[in-house]
Amino acid sequence: MIRFLIISATIASLAGCVSVLPKTEAPEAYYRIGPIQPMHELKASVRIREPEASRLFSGRTIAAEDETGALRVVRAVQWTDNATEMMLGGLLDALNGKGEHAALPAGASGPTQYEVTWRMSEFTLYGSTARCRLDAALLTGRARTVISQTTVATTAVALDNTNAARAKALTDAGRACISELAAFIAEETAGETPAP
């Protein structure tokens, strides 16, 4: 009987705690990077891994840096998916290939001639300026030796200071980063290709 009373009291106290927790607000708008039209022709097969990123940049939240360097979550706007997944999808979209010349995600089976590893080192807002920076390495498919490296950095300016306009600017900066990285991949893999 005492055990029953203790369990009942515990459940009642937990139910009371749940009602005072703050409710999460749904964002007013969701944003996405893709789909992106194919813009760079591949002459080789390339496996592209999902980019690495800090937890704040890789999720669905949009971050802004203030004058002191502190990063804060921008309220009322959010990505439709994790930012790293959207960037990977956008890069795969931007690379056009035919037949055996294709860009494949890391989970695809089979060997490829090249592999791309990359990192989103910046994907934030600073006032009305959106900033994107990607660091990438192109490797041979089988031996995984580094062939070339690049850093791509782009910015876009929001039309006004609303969170919606700032989020739109960040999508523009992200698309520009993807376009430049796709151009690098297509150019670097256009020459004599190693066997998969």
Steps between C-alpha positions, in 0.01 A plus 500: 500500500781741588674419170178583311470837679863589425464412132172696476659804665800481265279481191287792622806714565646421157169586333511837674855563372406428142236771492747775599761416236524765227332404176717501192382741236465385143709705257317750282689379191721214386780542245695261277812507284383285207399382257779636284516467123795294366766750397833315480568198277692210655751295302560249782320319783517681834383394845400795717478469875266708716693804620627521854385800702463619856177398668362854475559519121400143416148492640173666408561823691637815339771677698606865510819651641480826694763774545658316795546178301220316681284271288124503553215305345284712270138472609200439274702347210644153453639265234268232358768235567843487659724756331771243420248270328366790296849609395584144393177476299570836337853397400377170355235695304757750367725229351364360175625166375407243239551126506798405712578866570290580804505659843392251765427538872726317745242227563492391134667168427779443252838660442550852366802668346496791746368589841423840652520573871401844620420712801261791554720727709261798478128516432364792700353847490679814612247782508349505152797315343485123446830312498588155368844337501583148385835320524526200266749233397491288184640149545558204271224244539691189603829619649339807659803718435437873493516646149384855564349722769297819490322752718186669371354805675193698393276768646155635424326809636140492618252744346394614848559408867206261539583143596330379182719719276811399692416129468444548126845663476652199674341267243652718225845484663467122536402456135794716388738289712361180348536639147865592553579163660325315215709697248818401688401131501408497130822677400732287716347170382486592128856387421641147497302304756633225726343154490227447762 
